[in-house]
Amino acid sequence: MSNLLLYTQKIEPKWKMLKQLRICFNNYMLRMLLMKGILKKEAMTIDAKLMLP
């Protein structure tokens, strides 16, 4: 039983770190996707402006 407790105590911080990393990664990916979307929109509007006489 004490072994199990030690085991969980060792693993717990790793899980917390992984969770935080995942959250950071998700936020980063969301930001990247948003930026890409914004850039695409801007590029499309620029293209549309260029196409207009």
Secondary structure, DSSP 8 states (H G I E B T S, - for coil): -HHHHHHHHHHHHHHHHHHHHHHHHHHHHHHHHHHHHHHHHHHHHHHHHHH--
